[in-house]
């Protein structure tokens, strides 16, 4: 079973939805955030990355920054730009990017099910990143950024969502500057709300697609609130965190590409010779090359692209981690040939989300790096299989697009 509960969202009044909505805090640098909020007084980025309200160079983790986030959140409510719904509801959230549609349900999931691993993870988290979001949630007394969850498809849920969106007017319908459409429906019928909750009781597991740090931080704040309220009965809002749930067939993962430095003292010819021990190499020409099948890779060196195909025996097809393309590249090329054993810490490698395109790989390989690798994307089924096995994916294995916007739904902890 999966607990999925409606809530009274704090959200923008319709005429301000597009002015408030912003990209999530963790997809840009602080400097990029400063640029993004220029001439946007209502942008939720001013809450999610509240350092942008101070002079550049301000410590983004200082108490004054978190206090400012809470101040702005309260102010937007006082001004009537944000308002809380009168009763608990679910929300249907549809995004359209380049003609592709993904539709999910917005509600709250259980911190207990997270701790019991009924909400499954596939990624490690870093304590320093958690502390930031713990402070943010704590000071705001709210979950301000939704967790991106996935579940296996359920025809009954799909039919319910289709039926509601086909017979009700949306509360929001707008297109952001990047051309991505966002449409939201409020499911305010009590019987339909109960039906959604009941349907999720037969869903075996939920999987975190994106937002591991936000999820872990939200759960830790909930546990802190339990300590502060020893008489809690489990119904309090702090026992739940804000989530958007998508069926796995609604989603598309983009590749998470790599750029890297050439090992010192190694010529291009020698590098190709070493790579050829584990990969078949074909010249792909001067134009950027994107692989079209698993276990194949594009590599840019100098002005030439190459197609690399993993040879038999380079991975164990029965091992869900070992057979991932990101693992094959790391274990057979990046570590043994480039000498980068820990990609989480090395300055000789970086990761480029697929949304930035192959042109970004060319740019990076010709500026601060030397080599670029284009990847075939990890599948959602692979992600769920790895989580089911209790395994952890290698770093930077998945890139989901479009990103869930922040500011459209806020979950107060009391």
TORKOL-4160 file (C-alpha; in steps of 0.2 Angstrom, whole numbers, padded with zeros to 4 digits, m for minus):
414
<pt num="1" X="0000" Y="0000" Z="0000"/>
<pt num="2" X="0005" Y="0018" Z="m0002"/>
<pt num="3" X="m0002" Y="0032" Z="0008"/>
<pt num="4" X="m0007" Y="0047" Z="m0003"/>
<pt num="5" X="m0016" Y="0061" Z="0006"/>
<pt num="6" X="m0025" Y="0077" Z="0000"/>
<pt num="7" X="m0020" Y="0094" Z="0008"/>
<pt num="8" X="m0025" Y="0112" Z="0009"/>
<pt num="9" X="m0012" Y="0119" Z="m0003"/>
<pt num="10" X="m0006" Y="0137" Z="m0001"/>
<pt num="11" X="m0005" Y="0142" Z="m0020"/>
<pt num="12" X="m0005" Y="0157" Z="m0031"/>
<pt num="13" X="m0022" Y="0165" Z="m0035"/>
<pt num="14" X="m0024" Y="0162" Z="m0054"/>
<pt num="15" X="m0018" Y="0179" Z="m0061"/>
<pt num="16" X="m0002" Y="0177" Z="m0052"/>
<pt num="17" X="0002" Y="0159" Z="m0055"/>
<pt num="18" X="0014" Y="0162" Z="m0070"/>
<pt num="19" X="0022" Y="0176" Z="m0060"/>
<pt num="20" X="0026" Y="0166" Z="m0045"/>
<pt num="21" X="0031" Y="0149" Z="m0053"/>
<pt num="22" X="0049" Y="0146" Z="m0054"/>
<pt num="23" X="0062" Y="0132" Z="m0058"/>
<pt num="24" X="0067" Y="0122" Z="m0043"/>
<pt num="25" X="0081" Y="0129" Z="m0032"/>
<pt num="26" X="0094" Y="0116" Z="m0036"/>
<pt num="27" X="0095" Y="0117" Z="m0055"/>
<pt num="28" X="0105" Y="0133" Z="m0056"/>
<pt num="29" X="0119" Y="0142" Z="m0047"/>
<pt num="30" X="0117" Y="0156" Z="m0035"/>
<pt num="31" X="0123" Y="0168" Z="m0049"/>
<pt num="32" X="0110" Y="0161" Z="m0061"/>
<pt num="33" X="0097" Y="0164" Z="m0048"/>
<pt num="34" X="0101" Y="0182" Z="m0046"/>
<pt num="35" X="0099" Y="0184" Z="m0065"/>
<pt num="36" X="0083" Y="0174" Z="m0066"/>
<pt num="37" X="0074" Y="0185" Z="m0053"/>
<pt num="38" X="0078" Y="0202" Z="m0060"/>
<pt num="39" X="0062" Y="0212" Z="m0063"/>
<pt num="40" X="0052" Y="0197" Z="m0055"/>
<pt num="41" X="0046" Y="0203" Z="m0038"/>
<pt num="42" X="0034" Y="0188" Z="m0036"/>
<pt num="43" X="0046" Y="0174" Z="m0042"/>
<pt num="44" X="0046" Y="0160" Z="m0030"/>
<pt num="45" X="0065" Y="0159" Z="m0032"/>
<pt num="46" X="0065" Y="0174" Z="m0020"/>
<pt num="47" X="0059" Y="0161" Z="m0007"/>
<pt num="48" X="0068" Y="0145" Z="m0013"/>
<pt num="49" X="0085" Y="0154" Z="m0015"/>
<pt num="50" X="0082" Y="0169" Z="m0003"/>
<pt num="51" X="0100" Y="0175" Z="m0005"/>
<pt num="52" X="0095" Y="0184" Z="m0021"/>
<pt num="53" X="0086" Y="0197" Z="m0010"/>
<pt num="54" X="0103" Y="0202" Z="m0003"/>
<pt num="55" X="0119" Y="0209" Z="m0011"/>
<pt num="56" X="0130" Y="0196" Z="m0021"/>
<pt num="57" X="0142" Y="0187" Z="m0009"/>
<pt num="58" X="0130" Y="0185" Z="0005"/>
<pt num="59" X="0131" Y="0168" Z="0013"/>
<pt num="60" X="0116" Y="0158" Z="0006"/>
<pt num="61" X="0116" Y="0147" Z="0022"/>
<pt num="62" X="0115" Y="0161" Z="0034"/>
<pt num="63" X="0100" Y="0163" Z="0046"/>
<pt num="64" X="0096" Y="0180" Z="0038"/>
<pt num="65" X="0093" Y="0171" Z="0022"/>
<pt num="66" X="0081" Y="0158" Z="0029"/>
<pt num="67" X="0072" Y="0172" Z="0039"/>
<pt num="68" X="0070" Y="0182" Z="0023"/>
<pt num="69" X="0062" Y="0166" Z="0014"/>
<pt num="70" X="0049" Y="0165" Z="0028"/>
<pt num="71" X="0046" Y="0184" Z="0028"/>
<pt num="72" X="0042" Y="0184" Z="0009"/>
<pt num="73" X="0031" Y="0168" Z="0010"/>
<pt num="74" X="0021" Y="0177" Z="0023"/>
<pt num="75" X="0021" Y="0193" Z="0014"/>
<pt num="76" X="0014" Y="0185" Z="m0002"/>
<pt num="77" X="0000" Y="0178" Z="0008"/>
<pt num="78" X="m0004" Y="0194" Z="0017"/>
<pt num="79" X="m0005" Y="0203" Z="0000"/>
<pt num="80" X="m0017" Y="0190" Z="m0007"/>
<pt num="81" X="m0005" Y="0183" Z="m0020"/>
<pt num="82" X="m0005" Y="0166" Z="m0012"/>
<pt num="83" X="m0020" Y="0159" Z="m0003"/>
<pt num="84" X="m0024" Y="0143" Z="0006"/>
<pt num="85" X="m0038" Y="0132" Z="m0001"/>
<pt num="86" X="m0052" Y="0129" Z="0012"/>
<pt num="87" X="m0052" Y="0110" Z="0011"/>
<pt num="88" X="m0040" Y="0096" Z="0008"/>
<pt num="89" X="m0038" Y="0092" Z="m0011"/>
<pt num="90" X="m0028" Y="0083" Z="m0024"/>
<pt num="91" X="m0022" Y="0093" Z="m0039"/>
<pt num="92" X="m0018" Y="0086" Z="m0056"/>
<pt num="93" X="m0002" Y="0094" Z="m0064"/>
<pt num="94" X="0001" Y="0093" Z="m0082"/>
<pt num="95" X="0017" Y="0098" Z="m0091"/>
<pt num="96" X="0020" Y="0099" Z="m0110"/>
<pt num="97" X="0037" Y="0100" Z="m0117"/>
<pt num="98" X="0041" Y="0099" Z="m0136"/>
<pt num="99" X="0024" Y="0091" Z="m0138"/>
<pt num="100" X="0027" Y="0078" Z="m0125"/>
<pt num="101" X="0014" Y="0077" Z="m0111"/>
<pt num="102" X="0016" Y="0071" Z="m0093"/>
<pt num="103" X="0002" Y="0072" Z="m0080"/>
<pt num="104" X="0004" Y="0068" Z="m0062"/>
<pt num="105" X="m0006" Y="0070" Z="m0045"/>
<pt num="106" X="0000" Y="0082" Z="m0032"/>
<pt num="107" X="m0003" Y="0077" Z="m0014"/>
<pt num="108" X="0006" Y="0072" Z="0002"/>
<pt num="109" X="0016" Y="0056" Z="0006"/>
<pt num="110" X="0021" Y="0048" Z="0022"/>
<pt num="111" X="0037" Y="0051" Z="0031"/>
<pt num="112" X="0034" Y="0033" Z="0039"/>
<pt num="113" X="0033" Y="0025" Z="0022"/>
<pt num="114" X="0049" Y="0034" Z="0017"/>
<pt num="115" X="0058" Y="0027" Z="0033"/>
<pt num="116" X="0051" Y="0010" Z="0029"/>
<pt num="117" X="0057" Y="0011" Z="0012"/>
<pt num="118" X="0040" Y="0009" Z="0004"/>
<pt num="119" X="0045" Y="0025" Z="m0004"/>
<pt num="120" X="0061" Y="0019" Z="m0013"/>
<pt num="121" X="0077" Y="0028" Z="m0016"/>
<pt num="122" X="0091" Y="0025" Z="m0029"/>
<pt num="123" X="0103" Y="0039" Z="m0024"/>
<pt num="124" X="0114" Y="0044" Z="m0010"/>
<pt num="125" X="0112" Y="0061" Z="m0002"/>
<pt num="126" X="0125" Y="0074" Z="0005"/>
<pt num="127" X="0123" Y="0080" Z="0023"/>
<pt num="128" X="0128" Y="0098" Z="0018"/>
<pt num="129" X="0114" Y="0099" Z="0005"/>
<pt num="130" X="0102" Y="0091" Z="0017"/>
<pt num="131" X="0106" Y="0104" Z="0031"/>
<pt num="132" X="0101" Y="0118" Z="0019"/>
<pt num="133" X="0084" Y="0111" Z="0015"/>
<pt num="134" X="0081" Y="0106" Z="0033"/>
<pt num="135" X="0084" Y="0124" Z="0038"/>
<pt num="136" X="0073" Y="0131" Z="0024"/>
<pt num="137" X="0058" Y="0119" Z="0028"/>
<pt num="138" X="0060" Y="0123" Z="0046"/>
<pt num="139" X="0060" Y="0142" Z="0045"/>
<pt num="140" X="0046" Y="0142" Z="0032"/>
<pt num="141" X="0036" Y="0129" Z="0042"/>
<pt num="142" X="0032" Y="0122" Z="0025"/>
<pt num="143" X="0037" Y="0110" Z="0011"/>
<pt num="144" X="0040" Y="0123" Z="m0003"/>
<pt num="145" X="0047" Y="0111" Z="m0016"/>
<pt num="146" X="0038" Y="0095" Z="m0022"/>
<pt num="147" X="0046" Y="0078" Z="m0022"/>
<pt num="148" X="0046" Y="0070" Z="m0040"/>
<pt num="149" X="0039" Y="0052" Z="m0037"/>
<pt num="150" X="0035" Y="0038" Z="m0049"/>
<pt num="151" X="0024" Y="0023" Z="m0048"/>
<pt num="152" X="0020" Y="0009" Z="m0060"/>
<pt num="153" X="0005" Y="0012" Z="m0071"/>
<pt num="154" X="m0013" Y="0010" Z="m0065"/>
<pt num="155" X="m0026" Y="0010" Z="m0078"/>
<pt num="156" X="m0040" Y="0016" Z="m0065"/>
<pt num="157" X="m0029" Y="0031" Z="m0060"/>
<pt num="158" X="m0026" Y="0036" Z="m0078"/>
<pt num="159" X="m0045" Y="0034" Z="m0082"/>
<pt num="160" X="m0049" Y="0045" Z="m0067"/>
<pt num="161" X="m0037" Y="0058" Z="m0071"/>
<pt num="162" X="m0042" Y="0059" Z="m0090"/>
<pt num="163" X="m0061" Y="0059" Z="m0084"/>
<pt num="164" X="m0058" Y="0074" Z="m0073"/>
<pt num="165" X="m0047" Y="0084" Z="m0085"/>
<pt num="166" X="m0059" Y="0081" Z="m0098"/>
<pt num="167" X="m0074" Y="0088" Z="m0089"/>
<pt num="168" X="m0067" Y="0102" Z="m0077"/>
<pt num="169" X="m0059" Y="0119" Z="m0081"/>
<pt num="170" X="m0041" Y="0121" Z="m0075"/>
<pt num="171" X="m0036" Y="0133" Z="m0061"/>
<pt num="172" X="m0020" Y="0137" Z="m0070"/>
<pt num="173" X="m0015" Y="0136" Z="m0088"/>
<pt num="174" X="0001" Y="0145" Z="m0094"/>
<pt num="175" X="0017" Y="0144" Z="m0103"/>
<pt num="176" X="0034" Y="0148" Z="m0096"/>
<pt num="177" X="0048" Y="0158" Z="m0104"/>
<pt num="178" X="0056" Y="0141" Z="m0109"/>
<pt num="179" X="0041" Y="0136" Z="m0119"/>
<pt num="180" X="0035" Y="0123" Z="m0106"/>
<pt num="181" X="0016" Y="0123" Z="m0103"/>
<pt num="182" X="0009" Y="0120" Z="m0086"/>
<pt num="183" X="m0009" Y="0116" Z="m0083"/>
<pt num="184" X="m0017" Y="0112" Z="m0065"/>
<pt num="185" X="m0034" Y="0106" Z="m0060"/>
<pt num="186" X="m0040" Y="0106" Z="m0042"/>
<pt num="187" X="m0049" Y="0090" Z="m0038"/>
<pt num="188" X="m0061" Y="0097" Z="m0025"/>
<pt num="189" X="m0075" Y="0083" Z="m0025"/>
<pt num="190" X="m0074" Y="0073" Z="m0009"/>
<pt num="191" X="m0079" Y="0056" Z="m0017"/>
<pt num="192" X="m0066" Y="0058" Z="m0031"/>
<pt num="193" X="m0053" Y="0063" Z="m0018"/>
<pt num="194" X="m0057" Y="0047" Z="m0008"/>
<pt num="195" X="m0056" Y="0037" Z="m0023"/>
<pt num="196" X="m0038" Y="0043" Z="m0027"/>
<pt num="197" X="m0033" Y="0039" Z="m0010"/>
<pt num="198" X="m0041" Y="0022" Z="m0010"/>
<pt num="199" X="m0033" Y="0018" Z="m0027"/>
<pt num="200" X="m0015" Y="0021" Z="m0020"/>
<pt num="201" X="m0018" Y="0009" Z="m0006"/>
<pt num="202" X="m0016" Y="m0005" Z="m0019"/>
<pt num="203" X="0000" Y="0003" Z="m0026"/>
<pt num="204" X="0015" Y="m0007" Z="m0019"/>
<pt num="205" X="0028" Y="0006" Z="m0019"/>
<pt num="206" X="0033" Y="0023" Z="m0024"/>
<pt num="207" X="0050" Y="0028" Z="m0031"/>
<pt num="208" X="0059" Y="0044" Z="m0030"/>
<pt num="209" X="0063" Y="0050" Z="m0047"/>
<pt num="210" X="0071" Y="0067" Z="m0042"/>
<pt num="211" X="0072" Y="0076" Z="m0026"/>
<pt num="212" X="0082" Y="0064" Z="m0014"/>
<pt num="213" X="0089" Y="0079" Z="m0004"/>
<pt num="214" X="0072" Y="0087" Z="m0003"/>
<pt num="215" X="0063" Y="0071" Z="0003"/>
<pt num="216" X="0076" Y="0067" Z="0016"/>
<pt num="217" X="0076" Y="0084" Z="0023"/>
<pt num="218" X="0057" Y="0085" Z="0023"/>
<pt num="219" X="0057" Y="0068" Z="0033"/>
<pt num="220" X="0070" Y="0074" Z="0045"/>
<pt num="221" X="0060" Y="0090" Z="0049"/>
<pt num="222" X="0044" Y="0079" Z="0051"/>
<pt num="223" X="0054" Y="0068" Z="0064"/>
<pt num="224" X="0060" Y="0084" Z="0073"/>
<pt num="225" X="0042" Y="0090" Z="0074"/>
<pt num="226" X="0037" Y="0074" Z="0082"/>
<pt num="227" X="0050" Y="0076" Z="0095"/>
<pt num="228" X="0044" Y="0093" Z="0099"/>
<pt num="229" X="0026" Y="0087" Z="0100"/>
<pt num="230" X="0027" Y="0070" Z="0109"/>
<pt num="231" X="0008" Y="0069" Z="0109"/>
<pt num="232" X="0006" Y="0068" Z="0090"/>
<pt num="233" X="m0006" Y="0055" Z="0083"/>
<pt num="234" X="0000" Y="0054" Z="0065"/>
<pt num="235" X="m0013" Y="0065" Z="0058"/>
<pt num="236" X="m0003" Y="0081" Z="0059"/>
<pt num="237" X="0003" Y="0089" Z="0043"/>
<pt num="238" X="0022" Y="0087" Z="0048"/>
<pt num="239" X="0020" Y="0068" Z="0046"/>
<pt num="240" X="0018" Y="0070" Z="0027"/>
<pt num="241" X="0028" Y="0079" Z="0013"/>
<pt num="242" X="0023" Y="0087" Z="m0003"/>
<pt num="243" X="0025" Y="0076" Z="m0018"/>
<pt num="244" X="0020" Y="0074" Z="m0036"/>
<pt num="245" X="0016" Y="0056" Z="m0042"/>
<pt num="246" X="0018" Y="0051" Z="m0060"/>
<pt num="247" X="0015" Y="0034" Z="m0068"/>
<pt num="248" X="0031" Y="0028" Z="m0076"/>
<pt num="249" X="0024" Y="0028" Z="m0093"/>
<pt num="250" X="0021" Y="0047" Z="m0092"/>
<pt num="251" X="0040" Y="0050" Z="m0090"/>
<pt num="252" X="0055" Y="0052" Z="m0101"/>
<pt num="253" X="0073" Y="0052" Z="m0094"/>
<pt num="254" X="0086" Y="0062" Z="m0104"/>
<pt num="255" X="0104" Y="0057" Z="m0105"/>
<pt num="256" X="0116" Y="0064" Z="m0092"/>
<pt num="257" X="0132" Y="0066" Z="m0102"/>
<pt num="258" X="0150" Y="0068" Z="m0096"/>
<pt num="259" X="0165" Y="0079" Z="m0100"/>
<pt num="260" X="0183" Y="0075" Z="m0094"/>
<pt num="261" X="0201" Y="0079" Z="m0095"/>
<pt num="262" X="0214" Y="0069" Z="m0105"/>
<pt num="263" X="0226" Y="0060" Z="m0093"/>
<pt num="264" X="0242" Y="0068" Z="m0093"/>
<pt num="265" X="0256" Y="0062" Z="m0104"/>
<pt num="266" X="0244" Y="0051" Z="m0115"/>
<pt num="267" X="0242" Y="0055" Z="m0134"/>
<pt num="268" X="0226" Y="0054" Z="m0143"/>
<pt num="269" X="0232" Y="0038" Z="m0152"/>
<pt num="270" X="0237" Y="0030" Z="m0136"/>
<pt num="271" X="0220" Y="0034" Z="m0128"/>
<pt num="272" X="0211" Y="0026" Z="m0142"/>
<pt num="273" X="0222" Y="0011" Z="m0141"/>
<pt num="274" X="0218" Y="0009" Z="m0122"/>
<pt num="275" X="0199" Y="0012" Z="m0125"/>
<pt num="276" X="0199" Y="m0001" Z="m0139"/>
<pt num="277" X="0203" Y="m0015" Z="m0126"/>
<pt num="278" X="0185" Y="m0014" Z="m0120"/>
<pt num="279" X="0175" Y="m0005" Z="m0134"/>
<pt num="280" X="0174" Y="m0007" Z="m0152"/>
<pt num="281" X="0178" Y="0011" Z="m0160"/>
<pt num="282" X="0170" Y="0018" Z="m0176"/>
<pt num="283" X="0173" Y="0035" Z="m0183"/>
<pt num="284" X="0157" Y="0045" Z="m0182"/>
<pt num="285" X="0163" Y="0061" Z="m0191"/>
<pt num="286" X="0164" Y="0079" Z="m0186"/>
<pt num="287" X="0145" Y="0081" Z="m0182"/>
<pt num="288" X="0140" Y="0078" Z="m0164"/>
<pt num="289" X="0135" Y="0060" Z="m0161"/>
<pt num="290" X="0121" Y="0054" Z="m0150"/>
<pt num="291" X="0120" Y="0035" Z="m0147"/>
<pt num="292" X="0103" Y="0027" Z="m0152"/>
<pt num="293" X="0105" Y="0010" Z="m0142"/>
<pt num="294" X="0110" Y="0004" Z="m0125"/>
<pt num="295" X="0129" Y="0000" Z="m0122"/>
<pt num="296" X="0134" Y="0013" Z="m0135"/>
<pt num="297" X="0142" Y="0029" Z="m0132"/>
<pt num="298" X="0148" Y="0045" Z="m0142"/>
<pt num="299" X="0165" Y="0052" Z="m0138"/>
<pt num="300" X="0172" Y="0068" Z="m0144"/>
<pt num="301" X="0191" Y="0070" Z="m0145"/>
<pt num="302" X="0198" Y="0085" Z="m0154"/>
<pt num="303" X="0187" Y="0089" Z="m0168"/>
<pt num="304" X="0181" Y="0071" Z="m0171"/>
<pt num="305" X="0167" Y="0060" Z="m0164"/>
<pt num="306" X="0168" Y="0042" Z="m0161"/>
<pt num="307" X="0155" Y="0028" Z="m0158"/>
<pt num="308" X="0160" Y="0017" Z="m0144"/>
<pt num="309" X="0151" Y="0000" Z="m0142"/>
<pt num="310" X="0155" Y="m0010" Z="m0126"/>
<pt num="311" X="0163" Y="m0027" Z="m0130"/>
<pt num="312" X="0156" Y="m0043" Z="m0123"/>
<pt num="313" X="0162" Y="m0047" Z="m0106"/>
<pt num="314" X="0164" Y="m0029" Z="m0101"/>
<pt num="315" X="0149" Y="m0030" Z="m0089"/>
<pt num="316" X="0137" Y="m0043" Z="m0081"/>
<pt num="317" X="0120" Y="m0043" Z="m0089"/>
<pt num="318" X="0112" Y="m0051" Z="m0074"/>
<pt num="319" X="0118" Y="m0036" Z="m0063"/>
<pt num="320" X="0106" Y="m0021" Z="m0064"/>
<pt num="321" X="0120" Y="m0009" Z="m0058"/>
<pt num="322" X="0134" Y="m0016" Z="m0068"/>
<pt num="323" X="0124" Y="m0016" Z="m0084"/>
<pt num="324" X="0119" Y="0002" Z="m0083"/>
<pt num="325" X="0128" Y="0012" Z="m0097"/>
<pt num="326" X="0134" Y="0025" Z="m0084"/>
<pt num="327" X="0142" Y="0010" Z="m0075"/>
<pt num="328" X="0150" Y="0003" Z="m0091"/>
<pt num="329" X="0158" Y="0019" Z="m0095"/>
<pt num="330" X="0164" Y="0022" Z="m0078"/>
<pt num="331" X="0171" Y="0005" Z="m0075"/>
<pt num="332" X="0179" Y="0002" Z="m0092"/>
<pt num="333" X="0184" Y="0019" Z="m0097"/>
<pt num="334" X="0183" Y="0033" Z="m0085"/>
<pt num="335" X="0191" Y="0024" Z="m0071"/>
<pt num="336" X="0204" Y="0013" Z="m0079"/>
<pt num="337" X="0209" Y="0024" Z="m0094"/>
<pt num="338" X="0206" Y="0042" Z="m0088"/>
<pt num="339" X="0211" Y="0038" Z="m0070"/>
<pt num="340" X="0195" Y="0045" Z="m0062"/>
<pt num="341" X="0191" Y="0033" Z="m0049"/>
<pt num="342" X="0178" Y="0044" Z="m0039"/>
<pt num="343" X="0168" Y="0055" Z="m0051"/>
<pt num="344" X="0159" Y="0063" Z="m0036"/>
<pt num="345" X="0175" Y="0071" Z="m0030"/>
<pt num="346" X="0187" Y="0073" Z="m0045"/>
<pt num="347" X="0189" Y="0090" Z="m0054"/>
<pt num="348" X="0194" Y="0080" Z="m0070"/>
<pt num="349" X="0176" Y="0076" Z="m0074"/>
<pt num="350" X="0160" Y="0085" Z="m0075"/>
<pt num="351" X="0142" Y="0081" Z="m0079"/>
<pt num="352" X="0130" Y="0089" Z="m0092"/>
<pt num="353" X="0112" Y="0087" Z="m0092"/>
<pt num="354" X="0104" Y="0081" Z="m0108"/>
<pt num="355" X="0093" Y="0097" Z="m0109"/>
<pt num="356" X="0109" Y="0107" Z="m0113"/>
<pt num="357" X="0111" Y="0097" Z="m0129"/>
<pt num="358" X="0127" Y="0091" Z="m0138"/>
<pt num="359" X="0132" Y="0108" Z="m0142"/>
<pt num="360" X="0136" Y="0111" Z="m0124"/>
<pt num="361" X="0148" Y="0095" Z="m0124"/>
<pt num="362" X="0157" Y="0103" Z="m0139"/>
<pt num="363" X="0159" Y="0119" Z="m0130"/>
<pt num="364" X="0165" Y="0111" Z="m0114"/>
<pt num="365" X="0177" Y="0099" Z="m0123"/>
<pt num="366" X="0185" Y="0115" Z="m0131"/>
<pt num="367" X="0186" Y="0126" Z="m0116"/>
<pt num="368" X="0189" Y="0119" Z="m0098"/>
<pt num="369" X="0189" Y="0100" Z="m0103"/>
<pt num="370" X="0196" Y="0089" Z="m0117"/>
<pt num="371" X="0184" Y="0075" Z="m0120"/>
<pt num="372" X="0165" Y="0073" Z="m0121"/>
<pt num="373" X="0154" Y="0058" Z="m0119"/>
<pt num="374" X="0136" Y="0057" Z="m0125"/>
<pt num="375" X="0126" Y="0044" Z="m0117"/>
<pt num="376" X="0110" Y="0034" Z="m0120"/>
<pt num="377" X="0098" Y="0038" Z="m0107"/>
<pt num="378" X="0094" Y="0027" Z="m0092"/>
<pt num="379" X="0076" Y="0020" Z="m0092"/>
<pt num="380" X="0063" Y="0023" Z="m0079"/>
<pt num="381" X="0061" Y="0004" Z="m0078"/>
<pt num="382" X="0080" Y="0002" Z="m0074"/>
<pt num="383" X="0078" Y="0016" Z="m0060"/>
<pt num="384" X="0064" Y="0006" Z="m0052"/>
<pt num="385" X="0072" Y="m0011" Z="m0054"/>
<pt num="386" X="0088" Y="m0004" Z="m0045"/>
<pt num="387" X="0077" Y="0004" Z="m0031"/>
<pt num="388" X="0068" Y="m0013" Z="m0029"/>
<pt num="389" X="0085" Y="m0022" Z="m0027"/>
<pt num="390" X="0090" Y="m0009" Z="m0014"/>
<pt num="391" X="0104" Y="m0003" Z="m0024"/>
<pt num="392" X="0111" Y="0014" Z="m0027"/>
<pt num="393" X="0113" Y="0021" Z="m0045"/>
<pt num="394" X="0130" Y="0028" Z="m0050"/>
<pt num="395" X="0131" Y="0047" Z="m0048"/>
<pt num="396" X="0122" Y="0058" Z="m0062"/>
<pt num="397" X="0113" Y="0043" Z="m0070"/>
<pt num="398" X="0097" Y="0052" Z="m0074"/>
<pt num="399" X="0091" Y="0069" Z="m0080"/>
<pt num="400" X="0072" Y="0072" Z="m0079"/>
<pt num="401" X="0064" Y="0085" Z="m0090"/>
<pt num="402" X="0053" Y="0095" Z="m0088"/>
<pt num="403" X="0057" Y="0100" Z="m0070"/>
<pt num="404" X="0043" Y="0102" Z="m0058"/>
<pt num="405" X="0040" Y="0121" Z="m0055"/>
<pt num="406" X="0041" Y="0127" Z="m0037"/>
<pt num="407" X="0028" Y="0139" Z="m0030"/>
<pt num="408" X="0012" Y="0132" Z="m0037"/>
<pt num="409" X="0009" Y="0121" Z="m0022"/>
<pt num="410" X="0015" Y="0124" Z="m0004"/>
<pt num="411" X="0012" Y="0112" Z="0010"/>
<pt num="412" X="0011" Y="0120" Z="0027"/>
<pt num="413" X="0017" Y="0109" Z="0041"/>
<pt num="414" X="0003" Y="0114" Z="0053"/>
